[in-house]
Amino acid sequence: MSRSLKKGPFVDVKLLKKVLNSRPASAGVINTWARRSQISPEMVGFKLGVHNGKQHIEVLITEEMVGHRLGEFSPTKRFVRHGGKMQKEMEQKKQQAEIASAQAAKAAPAAKK
């Protein structure tokens, strides 16, 4: 559900002050925990370190990001993979096929000579 138009977009006050008091080129990385803040046009060009619960993920703000939330660009969960015996077998077959195609590609130029 979107925020009320009369309230306007939410931007953390501390973060906005940090952005307005510095220049994009000389600011470096501005660390923030305000994942719920919306990206405003004033933030374009800055590098923000958005906290994901463990560390700060460096995000370069571009014009396409305006209106989105900072948390969208700093994932909090890491997908490992779906496991199981079948999955491992499929990966091994794929790896063997890649190795075979690489060897065939090496052998093809040698055969032309």
N, C-alpha and C positions, 0 to 999 in steps of 0.2 A: 504494500500500500504506500502510495507516495505521500510526501509531506505536504501540508497545507500551503497554498500559494501565498496567503497573507503572512505566514511565518518566514518564508524564504528558505534557501538551502542552509543546512547546518554545516558550519565550519568551525572547528575548535579555535577559541580566541587566542590561546598561546601560540598555536601553529600559524595563524594568520599574522600575528605580530612578528614572529620570526621571519616569515616570508616578506612582509612589507618593509622590514628594517634591513634587508640585505639584497644584494644583486645576484642573479643566477650564476654568473661566471666565477665570482669570488666566494660564494657561500659554502661550497663543498657539499657535504651530505648533512641534511637536517634530520636528525632522528626524531621520530614521533611514535606515540602509542595510540593516537587518535585514528583508529581504523574506520570509524563511523563518519568521519568528516568527508564532505563532498569536495571534489577537486574544483577549484575556482579558476577563472582565467588569469588571476595574479600569480598562480603557482606554475604556470607554463615555463619550462626551461630549467626548473630547479630539480635537484636530486634529493629525494626524500628517502630516509631509511624507515620503512614501515615495519613495525614489530609484528611478528607472527606467533608470538607466545614463547619463542625460544631465542630468536635472534632478529636483527634488523635486516630486512630485504631491501636492497637499493633499487629505487624506482625512478626513472627519468620521466618527468611529466611532459606530455605532448598535448597538442591541441585536441586530438581525438579523445583524450581522457576526460575532458571537462564535463562535469555533470555526474561522473561515476564516483564511487566511494573508494577511498584509499585501500580498504581491506580487500577489494577485488583483485588487486595486483600483488598481494602477498598471501599466498595460500598457507593455511594453517595445518593442513593434513597432507602427508606425503603418500602417494599410491605406490605400494611396493610391487605387487602383481598378484594375480590369481594363481594359485599353485596347483599342485597335484602331479601325479605321475604322467598323465597324458600331456600336460602342458610342457613338462621337461622333455619328453620324447619329441614333441613337435619342434621345440627350440633346437634340439640336437640335430634333427633332420634338416632344419633350415640352415643351421651353421655349416653342416657338411656340404650342403648344396652350394653355399657361398664359396667355400674353400675349393670345391670342384670347379666352379665357374672361374675362379681366379686362376687356378692352375691351367685351365684350358685357354684362358686369355694370354697367359705367359707363353704357352706352347705354340700358339697360333703365329706370332711374329717369328719365332725360331723356325717354323716349318716353311715360311715364305722365303727365307734366305736360301 
